[in-house]
Amino acid sequence: MKKVLIIDDDKDMVESLGMILKAHGYEVQALYSAADGVRKVKAAKPDLILLDVMFPENPSEGFDLARELRKDKVTGRIPVIILSAINERFKLGFSDKDRDEAWLPVARFAEKPIEPAKLAQMVKELLPA
């Protein structure tokens, strides 16, 4: 069974994302802070990460963690989906087209809230059976 790690400080969001993923046969784990993220991701050993951007300590912490994960030899191979409401809150206009290896080294970028079918499809594309 493939394992998805959700890193998001919103417990309700983690619960709803977890229900969607579990219904599609994925094992789900959660972290409610991005602090010390690389070490925690290594310990969790996920096949895929759903990562929020905005955390109480730092409104762009998810971007920072995505870059740290990519630089690490172990975590750099794990696909990351950024799932965030940053555009709604700050009117920044980020999209999936803004992904790149230097600034936004993730597999996908998606807006919250996300339709359950769209989330399931993205995860399936990145974690084929």
N, C-alpha and C positions, 0 to 999 in steps of 0.2 A: 504494500500500500504506500503510495506517494505521500510525503509529508509537506504540508504548507505551514510556514511560520508567518503569523500576522503580527506586525509591529505597529501598534496604534495605541494612543493613550485613552481613546474613547471606548469604554467597556461595552456599551451598547452596540457600537459599530463592530467590534471584535466578535460579539455574540452573533450578530446577524450574518456577518461574513462567514463565520465558522459554521453556522447552520447550512448555508448554501453549499459550502465546500464539502461538509460531511455528507450531505444528501447526494453528492456526486462521487462519493467513495474515497475522499481524501482524509488523511489523518491531519488534525489541526492542533497547533500549539500557538501560544500567544505570549508576547512581551508587551508591557504597557509603557515602556520607556525605551528610547534609543540609546541611552547612556550605556557605555561599555558594550556597544552593539556587536562589534566584531567578535569579541570573546564569547558573548552569549549565543551568537549565531553558530559559531564553531561547536559549542556544546550541544545545541539543539539538532545540528546536522539535517537541516531541511533540504528538500528537493527544489523548493521555490519559496520566495519571500514576497508577501504583500506588505508594502511599507508606506506609512503615512509621511507627510512632509512636516506638518506643524505639530510641535510639542510645546508644552507649557514653558520649558526652560529656554527654548530657542525655536522661533517660528520657521526656520529653514533646516532644522536638524536632520530631517529625512534626506535632504539633498546631500548633506555632509556625510551621513552614514552610507548612502549609496556609493559615494566615491571611495570611502574607506573600504567597503566590502569589495569593490572591484579591484583595488590595489593589492589585496591580500591573496596569496597563492591558493589558499584553501577556499575562501568564500567567493573569490573572483569568478568562479564558474557557475555559481548559483544564480538562476534567473531571478530578477527583481522586477516586480510590478509596482510602480508608485501609484497609489490610489489616494487622491487628495482633493480637498475643497479649497485649496489655496487660490485658485482663480476666482472663485465666488467671493472669498473674503478680501482679497487684495486686488482684484481685477487685473491680473498679470497676463493672462492669455497663454499660459503654457499649454502645449498639446503633445501628442505622441510624436509629432514631427520635430520636436526640440531635443530628442534623444541624441546624444553623441558620447563618445568615449571619454572626453575630458570633463565636460560639465555635468552631463546627465547620463551616466553610463548604466542605463537600465534597459530591460527587455521591452517594457511597455510603460506608458503613462496614461492613466485614466482618471476621470472626474468622479468625485463622490457627489451624490449617491450614484451607484452603478446598478444597472439592471441585473438581476441574478443570472439570467441566461447569458448576458455579455461577459460577466465575470467567469462563469463556468467555461465558456468558449475560449477565453484568453488563457485560462489555466490549462485547459486541455491542449491548446496549441503549443504551449511551452513545456508541458509534461506529457508527451505522447505515451500511450500504454506500452 
